[in-house]
Amino acid sequence: MHAEETSPINYNREECLRSIIKLAYYTCRDHYLKFEELPTGKGFADVVYLPKHDSGWPALVIELKWNNSAQGAIDQIQDKQYPDALKDYGSEIILVGINYDPKTKKHECKIIRING
């Protein structure tokens, strides 16, 4: 999706990858509320999807990284305690770390499920 929906001039910008994440949101917006730069724990989560109460879907905490690693993104989510802001929400939480390497144009993703 990143390659298909982003112009070559803008491909290496975080906002473009963030836009692709938003595009994915449109397919499930009946089930989620989306928040960007949500104040959580000791920082701001890049993108958080909170399930609507009747959906039964898990919450998603997404951290985007450049020239780092997907594990580094997961580590930031956990180190800065982003899930703590969702602990009373009462749903499973999925942590998603996405890294993009602009030199190789490769994406890396790590996903971890935790209880809310």
Summary of the structure (lengths in Angstrom):
residues: 116
radius of gyration: 14.1
end to end distance: 29.7
largest distance: 42.6
contacts: 352
relative contact order: 0.18
helix: 30%
strand: 38%
